[in-house]
Amino acid sequence: MVSTVFGPADIVVMAVLLGLTVAKGIWASWEANRRSRNNAATVSESDNFFLAGREMPFWAVGLSIFASNIGTEHFVGLAGAAAASGMPVSIYEWSAGLLIFFLGWGLAPMYLALGLTTMPEWFERRFNPPCRLLVAVVSILAYVLTKIAATVFAGAVLLEVVLGLSMWVSVPIILAFTAAYAAFGGLRAVMFTDVGQASIFILGGVIGLGFALAEIGGVSGLLRSLDSNGLAYFTTTLRPPYLRGYPWTGMLIGQPIMSVWYWCVDQTLVQRVFSARSLSHAQGGCSLAGYLKILPPFLMVIPGMIARCFFEECLSSEGVRFPQWCDMENIQRSPDLSKGPGSNQAYPLFITRSFPDGLRGLMVVSMILAMMSSLDSVFNCVATVFTEDIVVRFLYPSASAHFQVWIGRLATVVAASCGLAWLPTLTNRGEGLYLATQSVMAHLTPTLVAVFFLGLLWPRANGIGAFVGMLAGFAFGIVRWVISNGAVCDDWDASSFRCMDFNHIGSFVFLITLVVTIVVSLLSGKPDVGKLYGTCVTVAVPAAGVRPPSVEFRLATKASHRQMLLTSGLFLLAVMGTLCVGFGYSSAPWEGGGTTVSGGIICILCVVVVAAATHLGMLGVALGEKSDPDTGGRSASPRVQDESVQDLPISS
C-alpha cells in the first residue's frame, strides 16, 4: 500500500474540480427533473428518465458514449496491460472506432425507426418474448460482472495506491454519490454530467502523457529504453496466433465479434443513440465518439509502457536509476509491473512517484471522474433494462410512468450492491484487470452477436432457433470460463481447450451459436412475416402508408449532413484500420519492433480501399439526391398500402 503526500496545488485542484463535479451533478439532476415537469404534456415521465426525452444533441451523444466507455479501469487496466505486454491492447480501442461507425450508419436508422427503448426489445420484435427476457437477464449479469465491478475495482486500486484507503472505505462513498444523481436525474443528468467529466479526464490524460514522455526523454527515449531492456517488441500490435497473449487472429477476428455486442447491441451505449433528437444527431454523435477512441492508447497505453521502462531500469541498475520505482532493500514489496495484479498499479504509481504537485491532483480527479462517468451510465442502463424488459413487460404491464421511474431507482441501488459483492473475484484474477473483464465478455457476448446478425440478415431465423441457440452458446461459454479459471497455463499453451486465448474461444462460441440457431430454425416453422418488418434488413415493408410524423421527423437528414458525416466516417475507418495494423508484427519477445513491410502494405491497401469507398459513397449520395429531387434535401418516406402496417418501421 502506497500513500501520497499531496502538495498545496494538488489540494486546490482536487477541491475545485470535485466541488464543480458535485455542483454539476446536483444541477444536472435538478435540471433534468425541471425539464421532465415542463414537457410532461408531450413526453412521459419514464421517457424523460430513461431516454432524456429523446432530444439530446450530437455533442452530448458523442461525449457521453466516450465517457460511458472510458472509466478508471482504462487508466488502471489499459495502462496495466500495456506495462505487461505493450501495444497490442490498443487494438481493443482502435477497432472500436470501426464498430461505432457501423452503429451510426448501419444500425441507428433501424433503431430510431423502430422507436426502441431498450435493445432486448429488438429481440422480442424480431423473435419472441422469451428471447427478450433471456437477453435482458444476461445483459444485467454482464453489467455486474464486467462493467460495474471492474470500474469499482479500478477506482479502489487507484485510491488504495494514491491515498492508502481500503476499497471497502473509498468505494462506497463514490458509489453513493454517483448512484444518487443517476437515480434521481435519469439519463439526461447522466449525459450532461458525462460531458463535463469527459472534458476533464481528456485534459488530464493529455497533460499526463506529455509529462510522462518528458520524463523518459520523448518518443526516442522511450524506444531506446524499450530496446535496452529487451522490450522492443512492445511497440508492435500484432502477435503470433500460437501465443496466448494477443494473437493477431483473435484480436482481428474474435475480438471484433464480441465487441459488436458492446458497441452496437449493448444498451449502455446504444441508449445514447436512442436519446438523440434525430438521425443526424445520432450519427454525428457516433462520429465524434469514434474519433475520440483514437485517444485512449496514447493517453493510457504509452504511460503504462513508460512505467514498465522505469521499473526495468531501476531493477537493472539495482536502484541507481529511477530508485523510486523499485525497493531494492525489500524487492518483494515492489509491485511487479511485468505481470498480473502488479501491472494494474502502473498508472497509479506514475501519479505517486513521478508527477509534480498540481498534476497529481488533476490526474486523481480525472481518474475518479472517469470512474463516475462509467458507473452512472451503467446504473441508468441497468435501471432501464430491468424496468422496461422485466418488470413492465413481464411482471407489471400496467405500471404507471411514475412507478417505473421508482423501480429504476431501486434497480440502481441493487446493481451497485451486486458490483461490490463481485470485487473479491476480480482482485484474484491473475491476468490483470482489463483482460479479466474482456475474458468474461468473450465467453458471453459472441452468443448475442451471432443471434443478432442472423436476425438482422437471415429472414428464416425464428424465435425457437434464436432461444435455443442462445442457451447453447451461453452454456458453452460459461462452462469454458469456469474451466479456464482453474487452469494453469504458460504463454505457449494456446491450443488446448483450457488454455486457448479467450479471443479465439469467442470465435468458437459465435460459430456454435450460429450453427445451433440455423439448424433449429430450419427444423421448426417459419417466422411470422410481421416480425421481419423493420428488424430484418433483407426484408422490405410492403409499401402502404407513411411512418408516423414523429418518427419521420427524427429520421429526416439533410444531404449536406449526410455527405459530411459519411466522409468523416470513412476517413475514421482509414485511420483506425491503419493504427490497428500499422505498428507491425512481432513473432516473439526477442524479435520485432517498428512497422513491418507487410504492415506497411496493409496500411496502404486500407487507405486505397477507403479512399475509393469514400468517392463511391459520395457519388451514391449525389445520384440519390438527383433521382429524388422532391425530397428537399431530406430522406424520402416510403409509402405503404395497408393501414395494418402503417406504424411498422420501414427498413432503411
N, C-alpha and C positions, 0 to 999 in steps of 0.2 A: 504494500500500500504506500503510495506516494502522495504527499500533500504539497500544495504550492503556497508560497508566501506572496500574496498579491501586493503590488505597489499601489500608490495613490491613484495613478491613471487607470489601472485595472478596475479599481473600486468605482471610480467615477463612470467609466464606460459601462460597466455592468449595471450600475444603479440606473443610469439614464435609459439604456436600451431595454432593460427588463421592465422599468417603470412605464416606458412607452408601449411595450408589448401588453402589459396588463391593462393600460388605458385603452389600447386598441381593441383588445378582446371585449372589454366591457362596452365600449362604444358600438362595436360591430354587433354584439348581441342585442343591445338596445335598439339600434337602427333596424336590424332585421325584424324585430317584433313590431316596431312602428310601421314599417312598410307592410307587414302582414296585416295589421289592422286597417291601414289605409286602402289596400286593394282587396279587402275581404269580399267585396261585392262581385269581383270578377275572377279571383283566384282563391281556391280553397286553402284553408289553414294548413292542411297536410302538404299540398303542393308548394306552398311557401316554405315550409320547414324542410322537406326532403329534396326539393328541386329549385329552391331560390326563386320561385315564381316563374321559372323558365325565361329569365330576362337578363342573364349575365352577359357582359361584353367580352370580346375576344381576348383582351389582355388579362382579364380576371380568369378566364378559362385556361389560357396557356400557362400563366404563372401558378395557378392552383394545381394543374396537372403536374408541373415540375416539382412544386413544393410537396405535394402529396406523395410523390415518389422518393424524393431526396430527404432522408431522415438522418438521425445521428448514426444509424447503422451503416450509412455510407461513409461518413467521416471516420468511424471506427472500423467497420468491417471491410470496406473497399480499400482503405489505406492499409489495413492489416493483411489482406490478401495480396496486395502489391508488395508489402515488405517480405512476404514469404515466397512469392513466385514472380513478381514483376508485372509486365504489361498485359498478359492475356485476359485478366479480369476486366479490362477495358471494353472487350467485345460485348459484354452484357449491356453496357451503357450505349455504345455507338450503334449496335444493331437495333436498339430500341427506337432510334430515330426513324428507321425504315418502317417499323410497325406503327408508330404514331402517324406517319404519312398514310398508311393503309387504313387506320382508324378514321382519319379525317376525310379521305377521298373515296374509300371503298365502302365503309360501313356507316358513317354519320348520316348520309342521305336516307338509308333504310331505317336507322334508329329513329330519326326525327319524324319520318313519315308515319311510322308506327305509333308515335306518341308514347313511347315506353316510359315507365317509371323505374323499373329495375331490369337487369339482364336476365334473371331467372324467368321473368315474364315472357321473354322471347322464346324460351324453351317450351313454355306451355302453348304459345300461339303456333309454334312450328310443330310441336309433338303432342304432348298431353300434360295434364296436371301433375302426375307422379314425377315426370321429368323436372318440372319446375320445383317441386318440393325437394327432390334429391339435390339439384344444383344449389338451391338456397342453403340447405344444411351443410353441404360440403364447403361452400363458399365461406360460411361463417366459421367453420372449423379451420379453414385455411387462414383466415384473417387472424384468428387467435394464435395459431401455431407458428405463423411466419411474421406477419406484419406487426401486430401489437407487441408480442413477446420480444421479437428481435429489436424493435425500436426502443422498447423499455430497457432491455438488457444493454444495448449500446449506450444509452444515456447513463445507466448505472456504472458501466466501465469508466466513462468519462468522469463522472462525479467522484468515483472512488479514487481514480488516479490523480485528479486535479485537486479535489477538496478533501480527500480522505474520508468521504462519507460512505457508509454501508448502503447497498442498494435498497435495503428494506427501510431506510430512513429517507433517502433522497427521492426515490421513485414515486412513492405515494403522493408527495407534495405536488410534483409536476403533473401527475395523472389527475389529481383532484381539480386543479385549475383548468387544464385542457378539456377535461370532460365537462366542466361547468359551462364554458362558453359554447362548446359543441352541442351540449344538450339543450341549452336554453335559446341559442341563437339560430340553430339549424344550419343548413348548407350555406346560406348567404353569409352568415357570420364566419363560418369556416373559410370560405373562399376569399373574402376580403381580408381576413387575418392572414391567410396564406400569402397574399400579395406582399404585405409588409415584411413578413418573416422571410420570404424568398429573397427579397431585395437585400436584407441584412446579411443572410448567410452566403449569398453570392459575393457580396462585397468582402466579407470576412475571408472567404475561401481564396479570392484573388490576392488579397494582401498577404495571407499566409503563404500562398505559393511563391509570391515574389520574395518574401523573406527567406523561405527555405532554400530557394535557388541561390540567393545571395550568400547564404551560409556555406554552401558547398562549392561555390565558385562558378555558378551558372550552369548551363547545359553541358558545356565542355568539361567542367569539373565533375559533374555527375557521371558522365560517360567514363572519364578517367578512373574515378573511384570504383565504379562497377567493374571495369576491366581489371584493375589491380587486385580486386577481391574475388575474382573468379565468377563474377555475376554479369558478364557481358550479355549473356542470353536474356537477361531481364528486359531488354529493350524490344524483344520480339513478341508478337501477339499470337503467332501460330505455333503449336507444339505437336509432336508426333501423335498419331492415332493410337499407338500401342502403349502410351503412358496414361496413368490415371488422372494426372493433373492437366486440365485444359486441353484435351486432344482436339485438334482442329476439326475433325469430323463431328465431334459432339458440339463444339462451340458454334459451328456454322450451319449445322443441320438440326441436331437435337435441341439445342438451346433456343433457337428462334421458335421452334414448335411450341415449347412450353411457355415462351414469352408472349405468344399470341394471346393466351388467356389473360395475362397480366395487363397488357396494353390495349387489347381490343375487345375483350369479353368481360373482364372483371368490373364489378360495379364501382369500385373505388374511383377509378379514373374515367370510366365511361359516363359516370354520373355527371361529370363536368360537361360532357358533350350534351347530355340531356338538358342541362340547365341553360345552355346557350340560347340567346334570344332569336337566332336564326342560323341557317346552314352556313352562311358566310362567316358568322362569328365562331361557329363550332370549328370550321376548317381553318380559320385564321388562328384560333387558339391552339389547335393541333400543330400548325406550322411553327408557331412561337415555341411551344414546348419541345418540338423536335430539335430546333436549333439550340435550345438551352441544354439538351442532352449531350452536346459536344463537350460541355464544360467539366463534368464530374471526373473523368480520367485525369485531366490536367490539375484540377483543384485538390484531388484526393489520392490518386494513384501515384503521381510523381512525388508528393511529400512522403508517402509511405516508402517508396524506394530510397529516398534520401535518408530517411530514418534508419533503414536497414544498412545503408552505407556507413553512417556514423557508428552504428553498433559494431559492424565488422572492423572498421578502422580502429575502434577502441580495443577490441579483442586482439587484433593482430599486432598492435603496438604495446600491448599489455598496459593499457591505461594511459599511455603518453599522449596520444591524440584523442580528442573528444572524451576526456575522462568521465564526464557526467553521464555517458551512455552505457557504462558498464562498471560494476563494482568488483574490481579485481581482488579485493580482500575477502569478499564473500560472493563469489560468482553465482552461487545458487539463488541469490536474492535478485539478481538482474533478470528481468524478463527476456526470454529468448525470442527475439523478433524474427527468427528464421522459420518458425512453425507454430501451428495451433493457437491455443489461447494467448500465448505470449505476444504473437503478432498483432492481436487486437489492440494492444496498447501503443502501437506505433505513433498514431497521431496525438493521442493524449499526452504521451511522453514528449513529443515535439513541443507541445504547449508549455509543459512544465520545465523543460530543460534547455530550450533554445530561444523561445520567443521573448521579446523585451516587454517591459512594463507598458500597459495600454493595449498592445496586441494580444497579450494573454487574455485580458478581459473580453476583447472583441471576439476572439475565437471561442471562448467558453460560451458566450451568449449566442454566437452563431450556431454552435452545435446543439445547445438547448432549444433554440427556436426551430432548428431542423427537426428535432425530435417531436416538438409540439405540432409542427405542421403536418407530419405524417400521422401522428396519433389522432388529431382532430378529424382528419379525413376518414380514417378507418372507423372511428367511433360513429360518425354520421352514416357511413356506409352500412355498418352492422345494424344500426337502428332502422335504416330504410329497408334492408332485405328482410330482417326479422319481422318488422311491422307489416310490410306490404305482401311479402311472399309466404309468410307462415300464419301470422295472426289474422290479418284481414282476409286472405284468400282461403284459408282452411279452417280457422278456429272461430272467427267472429266477423263474418262478412258484412254485418250491418253496423260495424263500428263507426262512430262519428269521427269527423276530422280531428276534433279536439282530443278524443280518446286515442287516436292513432299517434298524435304528437307525444302524448304522455307515455305510451307504450315504447315509442322510440327512445325517449329519455331514460326509461328503465333499462332498455337493452344496452344503452351506452354504459351504464354503471356495471352491469353484469359482464360485458365484454372486457372492460378494464380489469375487473377482478380475475377473470379467467387468464388474461395475459400475464398477470403477476404469478399465478399458480404454475405457469409453464416455464418460468425463468430458470429453475434449477436444472432442467434438461438442457437448455442452451449453454449453461455455464460448463457443462461436462463434455460438450462436443469437441472432438479433437481437431477438426479441420479448420476451425475458425468460424467466426460469426457469420460472415457473408455467405460462405459456402454451405453452412448448416441450413440457412433459410432457403438457399437455392436448391439444396438436396430435397427438402420437403416438397417444394413446388414441382420439382422434376418427377416425383412419384405420383402426384395427384393431377396436375393441370393438363398434361397431354391428353388425358381421357376426355376432358371437357372440350378441348380444341378439336379432337377428332370428330366428336358428335356435332359440334358447331359447324365445322366445314362440310360434313355430309348433309346436314340440314340446309345449309346455305346453297350448296351446289348440286345436290342429287335429289330430285323430286321423289324418288322411290323410297327414301329413308322414312320410316314411320315411327310412331311413339313407342311401340313394343321393342323394336330394334334398338332405338336410342336408349331406352331404360336398361335393357339387358346389357347392351354394350358398355354403358357407364358402370354398371355393377361389376362387370368383368374387369374393366380397366382399373377401377378403384381397388378391387380385391387384389389384383396382381401387384399394383403399385404399393399398397400398404404392406403386403407380405414381404416384398423385396426390401422395403425400407426397414422393416423390423429385423430382417436377416442381416442387412448391411451394417446396422448399428452395432451388432456384436462381433463383426468380422475384424480380424487383424490382417492388414494388407500392406504391401510395400508399393512403391511407385510403379514397379514393372508388372505388377499383378493386375492387368487390365482386362483380361479375357474371361475370368471366372464370374459366375453369376453373383457371388457375394461381393466381389471387389471391383466390378466393372464401373467405370466412371458414370456418375448419375446422369450426365447429359446423353450418354449412349443409352442408358436404361429408359430415358424419356422417349426415345425413338421407338423402342420396343413396346412401351405402354401405348403409344399412339397407334402403332400398327395392330396390336392386339384388339384395341377398342374398335378400330376401323373394320377389321375382318369380322368380329362378332356382330357389330351393328349391321353390316351389309348382309351377312348370312341370315340373321334373324329377320331382317326386313324383307328379304326375298322369300322367306318361308312363311311369312304372315301377310295379312291383307294390305292393299294399297292405302296410303293415307288419304284422308278427306281432302279433296282439291281446295277447299276453302282455307285449309291451313297453309297452303303454299303461297297464297296471295300476299305479297309484300315481305315474306320471310325467305323465300327461295328465289334467288336472283335469276334462275333459268326459267322461271315461270312468270309470265306477264299476266296482270289482272285483265280480264275481259273488259274492253272499253265500254263504259256505261255511266258516265256522270262526271262529276268533278270531286276533288278532295274537299273536305271541309275548309272554309276560308282561313281558319286559324292555322291549320297545317300548311295550306298553300302559301300563306304569308311567310312562315318560318323557312320554307324550302326555296323561296324565290331568291335568286342571286343575280347580280349584275355581271355582264360579260367581262367588263374590265377587271372585276374582282376575281372571277374565275381564272382569267389569264395570269394575273399576278400571282395568285396563290398556287396555281399549277406550276408555274415557272419556279417559284421558290421551293416548292415541294420536291420537284425533280432535281433541282440543284442540291437540296438536302440529301437526297438519295446518293448522288455522286460523292458528296463529301463523306457521308457515313460509310459507304462501301470502300472508299479509298482508305479511310482511317482503320477500318477493321483488318484489312489485308496488307496495307502498305508498310507496316513496321517489320514485315518479314517473317521468316520461318527459322526455328531453331530445333535441331533434331535431338540435342542433349545439352545438359548444363555446360559441357566443355566445348560446345560449338555454337555458332550463330552470333547475331548482333548486327544491326543495321538492316537496311532494306535489301532483300534478295532480288535476283534477276526475275524470278518467277513472280514475286510480289509486285515488282515494278510493272511487269507486263499486265498482270491482272488489274492493277490500278488504271493503266492506260485504257484497257478494254472497258472498264467500268465507266470512265469518263466519256469515251466514244459512244457507248450504248446509251447512256443517259442523255448526252447531247442530242443524239438522234431522236430519242423518245420525246425530248422537250419540244423539238421542232414539229414532230408529228402530232403531239398533243395540242400545241397551239394552232396548228393547221386545222385539226379536227374541230377545235372550238370555233375558229373563224368560219369554217364551212357550215357548222351548225347554226351559227347566227345568220348567215346568208340564206340558208334554206328555210328559215322560220323568221322572216322579218317582222312579223306581227307581235312578237313577244315583248317588244320594247326593251330589249336587253335583259330580260328575265327568263327564268326557266319556264318552258311551256308546260301546261297541265294536260295530261292525257284525259280524254273523255271516256265516259262509261255509258253503258246502255241500260243496265239493270239497277234499279234502286236498291235491290237487296245487297249489292256490293258497294254502294255509294261511299260508305265510311271505311271501306277496306283500303289500306295504303297500297300504293302502286309502286312496284319495284322500279327503282331509279336506274 
